[in-house]
Amino acid sequence: MKIKEVISILETMAPLAYAEDFDNVGLLVGNPENQTTGILVCHDALENVIDEAISKNCNMVVCFHPILFSGLKKITGKNYVERAVLKAIKNDIAIYAVHTALDNHQNGVNKIFCDALGLQNTKILVPKENFIQKLITYTIPENHQKLRNALFNAGAGNIGNYENCSFNSQGIGSYQGNENSNPEIGERGEFVENAEIKIEVTFEKHLQGKILKALFSNHVYEEVAYEIYDLKNSHQNIGLGMIGELETEMPEKDFLLLVKNKMKADGIRHSEYLGKPIKKVAVLGGSGSFAIKKAIQAGADAFLTADLKYHQFYEAENQLLLADIGHYESERYTKNYIVDYLTKKIPNFAIILSEENTNPVKYL
């Protein structure tokens, strides 16, 4: 199996289009045409992880955090990033990162977080914006079903838990072809008015190329009339963080002890106890201070995230319990999820969970 075939599977698990604009995801190091000898899955592709990959005959490392985040002008081995990259290149090891592509997936980092705590009725906390487009096109009734089905097959018409969604309306279209035209109905130079059906479908913007290919390949007109709009609608199934409910409400301290146990946290920093039970819980793996207000607006009793600064604890505003459980801890089960996913998709292949703990934060 070539590395590019593994990448195709990874992009099904975490489409790169889902990643945040600031991120650096995908294949960071390596040749996608190389054959894969084994895959090592880790949290951070540090130098000791590359050593582990070498010892276990894995020439592909799949990591959560990208080891290359900002640009490198020199690679001299002067810091931990350059040393890891140099060793990977020297030993012909590919590095692939998923990061916010998996953060934003409805079954990704935050769903894993929720599942670890036993949260139910989960939904996205901060839905992704500027991600939905709308296609409008027109065709004759005889072409309507074929064209619409082709658009559906290309990924159009998915809204939440529903597929094959469209709006169709009847009307009269008109045209007059010049001497170089080859109209489907009527003759050159003839003014034609004909019954047409207007098809409207929405789609995720990264699918635009596939949608247009389906449109042009299945439309009967020589010149295809169509319009594409950017929508302001949020995507309810893609985004950062999640909110759900505990099966049974519990006191604040008991809840934090549950979190500490389930997420294997060595310590939890939290805001002042409010003396009210915890039932509705918001989570955001990694640095999530930007979503504090979202958690409050969603009616959460508690918000679990990481990397909170001193003054950000005040933003709880005595409306919820705010807890910093640690960056690594909030994402700790992600690599297990990736291993399980790849193992199901590529059975009888060497997919190994890294034994290296790359958490840089230690507790006394």
KASULRA-V317085 format. One record per residue. N is the residue number from 1. SS is DSSP state (A for helix, B for strand, O for the rest). PSI is psi as a letter, one per 40 degrees, with the letter a starting at -180 (NA if undefined). D_LAST is the distance of its C-alpha to the last C-alpha in Angstrom with 2 decimals. Layout:
[[N/SS/PSI/D_LAST] [N/SS/PSI/D_LAST]]
This chain:
[[1/O/h/45.00] [2/B/i/44.54] [3/A/d/41.37] [4/A/d/43.31] [5/A/d/44.00] [6/A/d/40.31] [7/A/d/39.84] [8/A/d/42.56] [9/A/d/40.70] [10/A/d/37.42] [11/A/e/39.36] [12/A/d/40.73] [13/A/d/37.25] [14/O/g/36.05] [15/O/h/39.03] [16/A/d/38.25] [17/A/e/40.35] [18/A/e/37.71] [19/O/i/35.16] [20/O/i/34.57] [21/O/d/36.64] [22/O/e/33.73] [23/O/i/32.30] [24/O/g/33.10] [25/O/i/33.67] [26/B/a/35.94] [27/B/h/36.74] [28/B/d/34.94] [29/B/h/35.93] [30/O/i/38.74] [31/O/h/42.30] [32/O/e/42.95] [33/O/e/46.04] [34/O/i/44.22] [35/B/i/44.14] [36/O/h/40.81] [37/O/d/39.83] [38/O/i/36.66] [39/B/h/34.01] [40/B/h/30.24] [41/B/h/28.29] [42/B/i/24.81] [43/B/d/22.60] [44/B/h/22.65] [45/O/g/25.30] [46/O/i/23.38] [47/A/d/24.94] [48/A/d/23.26] [49/A/d/24.62] [50/A/d/28.02] [51/A/d/27.85] [52/A/d/27.21] [53/A/d/30.20] [54/A/d/32.35] [55/A/d/31.58] [56/O/e/32.40] [57/O/f/35.54] [58/O/h/34.49] [59/O/e/36.09] [60/B/h/34.69] [61/B/h/31.12] [62/B/h/30.68] [63/B/i/27.53] [64/B/c/26.39] [65/B/h/25.29] [66/O/h/27.99] [67/O/d/27.01] [68/O/h/30.00] [69/O/d/29.67] [70/O/i/31.68] [71/O/i/34.58] [72/O/h/34.49] [73/O/d/37.25] [74/O/i/36.35] [75/O/g/34.61] [76/O/e/33.94] [77/O/f/30.50] [78/O/e/28.94] [79/O/i/25.88] [80/A/d/23.98] [81/A/d/26.51] [82/A/d/29.53] [83/A/d/28.34] [84/A/d/27.86] [85/A/d/31.21] [86/A/d/33.01] [87/A/d/31.95] [88/A/d/32.96] [89/A/d/36.32] [90/A/d/36.99] [91/O/e/36.51] [92/O/f/38.33] [93/O/h/35.44] [94/B/i/35.69] [95/B/h/32.77] [96/B/h/33.23] [97/B/i/30.95] [98/O/d/31.37] [99/A/b/28.84] [100/A/e/30.65] [101/A/d/33.70] [102/A/d/31.75] [103/A/d/29.92] [104/O/e/33.39] [105/B/i/34.91] [106/O/e/35.60] [107/O/e/34.28] [108/O/a/31.37] [109/A/d/27.71] [110/A/d/28.05] [111/A/d/30.40] [112/A/d/27.93] [113/A/d/25.29] [114/A/d/27.95] [115/A/d/29.00] [116/A/d/25.54] [117/A/e/25.64] [118/O/f/29.32] [119/O/i/30.68] [120/B/i/34.47] [121/B/f/37.12] [122/B/i/34.92] [123/B/i/36.22] [124/B/h/35.16] [125/B/d/33.50] [126/B/g/34.55] [127/B/i/37.69] [128/B/h/38.54] [129/O/i/41.38] [130/O/f/44.18] [131/O/e/44.11] [132/B/h/47.33] [133/B/i/50.83] [134/B/h/54.25] [135/B/h/57.25] [136/B/h/60.80] [137/B/i/63.71] [138/B/h/67.33] [139/B/i/69.41] [140/O/i/72.56] [141/A/d/72.40] [142/A/d/73.18] [143/A/e/70.02] [144/A/d/67.74] [145/A/d/66.26] [146/A/d/65.72] [147/A/d/64.06] [148/A/d/61.81] [149/A/d/60.67] [150/A/d/59.90] [151/A/d/57.71] [152/A/d/55.90] [153/A/d/55.38] [154/O/e/53.89] [155/O/e/51.21] [156/O/i/52.97] [157/O/e/53.28] [158/O/h/49.84] [159/B/h/48.72] [160/O/b/45.81] [161/O/e/46.87] [162/B/i/50.38] [163/O/i/52.03] [164/O/f/55.42] [165/O/h/55.52] [166/O/i/58.28] [167/B/h/60.93] [168/B/h/64.48] [169/B/i/67.50] [170/B/i/71.10] [171/B/a/73.08] [172/B/h/75.62] [173/B/i/74.70] [174/B/i/77.12] [175/B/i/77.54] [176/B/h/80.23] [177/O/i/79.74] [178/O/a/81.30] [179/O/e/83.40] [180/O/e/80.40] [181/O/i/78.81] [182/O/g/78.83] [183/O/i/78.27] [184/O/d/77.43] [185/O/h/79.85] [186/O/a/82.95] [187/O/i/84.54] [188/O/h/83.86] [189/O/e/84.94] [190/O/h/85.22] [191/B/h/83.46] [192/B/h/81.60] [193/B/h/80.20] [194/B/i/78.41] [195/B/h/76.30] [196/B/i/72.60] [197/B/h/69.33] [198/B/h/66.36] [199/B/h/63.02] [200/B/h/59.75] [201/B/i/56.35] [202/B/i/52.76] [203/B/i/50.27] [204/B/h/46.88] [205/A/d/47.62] [206/A/e/46.34] [207/A/e/49.15] [208/A/d/51.87] [209/A/d/53.15] [210/A/d/53.61] [211/A/d/55.19] [212/A/d/57.70] [213/A/d/58.54] [214/A/d/59.33] [215/A/d/61.34] [216/A/d/63.52] [217/A/d/63.96] [218/A/e/65.19] [219/O/i/67.13] [220/O/e/70.90] [221/O/i/71.60] [222/O/d/72.22] [223/O/h/70.29] [224/O/h/67.35] [225/O/h/66.73] [226/B/i/63.12] [227/B/i/60.61] [228/B/h/56.80] [229/B/i/54.82] [230/B/h/51.19] [231/O/i/50.18] [232/O/e/47.85] [233/O/h/46.87] [234/O/i/43.19] [235/B/h/42.43] [236/B/e/41.20] [237/B/e/39.91] [238/B/h/37.98] [239/B/i/35.16] [240/B/i/31.52] [241/B/i/29.61] [242/B/i/31.08] [243/B/h/31.82] [244/B/a/32.67] [245/B/i/32.87] [246/B/i/31.26] [247/B/d/33.88] [248/B/h/33.35] [249/B/i/31.90] [250/B/i/29.04] [251/O/i/27.35] [252/A/d/24.59] [253/A/d/21.76] [254/A/d/23.07] [255/A/d/23.25] [256/A/d/19.64] [257/A/d/18.67] [258/A/d/21.14] [259/A/d/19.65] [260/A/d/16.09] [261/A/d/17.78] [262/A/d/20.29] [263/O/e/18.19] [264/O/f/15.25] [265/O/h/12.84] [266/O/e/9.20] [267/O/i/9.95] [268/O/h/13.29] [269/B/h/14.52] [270/B/i/18.12] [271/O/i/21.27] [272/O/h/23.09] [273/O/i/24.45] [274/O/e/28.18] [275/O/f/29.33] [276/O/i/30.97] [277/O/i/30.51] [278/B/h/29.06] [279/B/d/31.63] [280/B/h/31.85] [281/B/h/28.73] [282/B/i/28.41] [283/B/i/25.94] [284/B/h/25.52] [285/B/h/23.32] [286/B/a/21.72] [287/B/h/22.43] [288/O/f/24.67] [289/A/d/24.98] [290/A/e/28.65] [291/A/e/29.43] [292/A/d/28.40] [293/A/d/32.06] [294/A/d/33.21] [295/A/d/31.06] [296/A/d/32.57] [297/A/d/36.04] [298/O/e/35.65] [299/O/f/35.05] [300/O/i/31.52] [301/O/d/29.88] [302/B/i/26.41] [303/B/h/25.23] [304/B/h/22.22] [305/B/a/21.23] [306/B/i/18.59] [307/O/f/18.14] [308/O/h/19.44] [309/O/i/19.88] [310/A/d/20.03] [311/A/e/23.80] [312/A/d/23.98] [313/A/d/22.67] [314/A/d/25.94] [315/A/e/27.87] [316/A/d/27.35] [317/O/f/30.22] [318/O/f/29.81] [319/O/d/31.29] [320/O/i/28.42] [321/B/h/24.80] [322/B/h/22.79] [323/B/h/19.43] [324/B/h/17.08] [325/O/e/15.53] [326/O/h/14.44] [327/A/d/17.03] [328/A/d/16.62] [329/A/d/16.20] [330/A/e/19.41] [331/O/e/21.30] [332/O/d/19.89] [333/O/e/23.26] [334/A/d/25.41] [335/A/d/25.75] [336/A/d/26.79] [337/A/d/29.42] [338/A/d/30.76] [339/A/d/31.11] [340/A/d/32.93] [341/A/d/35.17] [342/A/d/36.16] [343/A/d/36.76] [344/A/d/39.18] [345/A/d/40.92] [346/O/g/41.08] [347/O/i/41.38] [348/O/f/41.89] [349/O/i/39.96] [350/O/g/36.82] [351/B/h/34.03] [352/B/h/30.64] [353/B/h/27.17] [354/O/i/24.74] [355/O/e/22.25] [356/O/h/20.00] [357/O/h/16.76] [358/O/e/17.14] [359/O/h/14.31] [360/O/e/13.26] [361/O/h/10.23] [362/O/i/6.83] [363/O/i/3.79] [364/O/NA/0.00]]
